[in-house]
């Protein structure tokens, strides 16, 4: 979503956040547009950009499963070193 807004902003020679706030005055950042759009905001943006709400929703990271935490490698090494050797 943010890259799409940025391309539109570039076309009109305005900052991307300016374009986003023109469309959604309550939006706080481009990242929030990628991750936290409400159904009402999706419908509003779809109307502004002349596209279907479903198309617009696919441009966001909404409803994407969160990343798994990165394992602590030091703990993994400790476990491996404590295994009996053959």
C-alpha positions in Angstrom: 0.0 0.0 0.0 2.7 2.5 1.0 4.6 2.0 -2.3 1.3 2.5 -4.3 0.7 5.7 -2.4 4.3 6.8 -2.9 4.0 6.3 -6.7 0.8 8.4 -6.8 2.5 11.1 -4.7 5.4 11.1 -7.0 3.1 11.6 -10.0 1.6 14.7 -8.3 5.0 15.8 -7.0 4.0 15.8 -3.3 5.4 13.9 -0.3 3.9 10.4 0.2 2.7 11.2 3.7 1.0 14.3 2.2 -0.8 12.1 -0.3 -1.8 9.7 2.4 -3.1 12.4 4.7 -5.0 14.0 1.8 -6.8 10.7 1.4 -7.0 9.7 5.1 -6.5 12.8 7.4 -6.5 10.5 10.4 -3.6 8.3 9.1 -0.4 8.7 11.2 2.1 7.0 8.9 2.6 5.0 5.7 3.4 2.0 7.8 0.0 2.3 9.5 -1.6 2.3 6.1 0.2 -1.0 5.3 -0.9 -2.7 8.5 -3.9 -1.1 10.1 -6.6 0.1 7.7 -10.2 -0.2 8.8 -12.9 -1.3 6.4 -14.1 2.3 6.1 -10.6 3.5 5.2 -10.2 0.8 2.6 -13.5 1.8 1.0 -12.5 5.5 1.0 -9.1 4.8 -0.5 -10.6 2.5 -3.1 -13.0 5.3 -4.2 -10.2 7.9 -4.4 -7.9 5.6 -6.4 -10.8 4.2 -8.5 -10.3 0.6 -7.7 -12.1 -2.2 -5.9 -11.8 -2.5 -2.1 -10.6 -6.1 -2.5 -7.8 -5.0 -4.8 -6.7 -2.3 -2.3 -6.8 -4.8 0.6 -4.4 -7.1 -1.2 -1.9 -4.3 -1.2 -1.8 -4.2 2.6 -0.2 -6.5 5.2 -3.5 -6.6 7.2 -4.5 -10.1 8.4 -1.0 -11.4 7.7 0.2 -13.8 10.5 2.9 -12.2 12.7 6.5 -13.3 12.4 7.7 -16.1 14.6 10.2 -14.9 17.2 13.8 -15.4 16.1 15.4 -18.2 18.2 18.2 -17.3 20.5 21.2 -18.9 19.0 23.1 -18.9 22.2 20.4 -21.1 23.8 20.5 -23.4 20.7 24.3 -23.7 21.0 24.1 -24.6 24.7 21.6 -27.3 24.0 23.6 -28.8 21.2 26.8 -28.7 23.3 25.1 -30.5 26.2 24.1 -33.5 24.0 26.1 -36.6 24.6 28.7 -37.3 22.0 28.9 -40.6 20.2 
